[in-house]
Amino acid sequence: MGWFLGLGIGGLVLLGLVFVLDGVLDGLLDGFAGADGWLSLPAATAFLSMLGFVGAIAQGTTGMGPVPAVA
C-alpha cells in the first residue's frame, strides 16, 4: 500500500506545482510523439494521483496484492 500512497501523494505534489508554476511546466509533455494537444500535464498528474489513491484504497479494504488492486 505504501507504493500506491507514494504515487498518490507524488501526483498531488506535481499537480500543485503545475497549478503554482502555471506556464513554466506547460511544455513538459510536448516531446512525446502524438501527445501534443490531447495530453496535458494536469491530466497526467491527476491520473497518477487517482491511480495511487484508488490502488491504496482497494488494497487496504480487500487485502489483495498490488496487481489485482489496480486491475
PyMOL commands that set and color helices and strands:
alter all, ss='L'
color gray80, all
select helices_A, chain A and resi 2-20+41-62+66-70
alter helices_A, ss='H'
color red, helices_A
deselect
rebuild
show_as cartoon
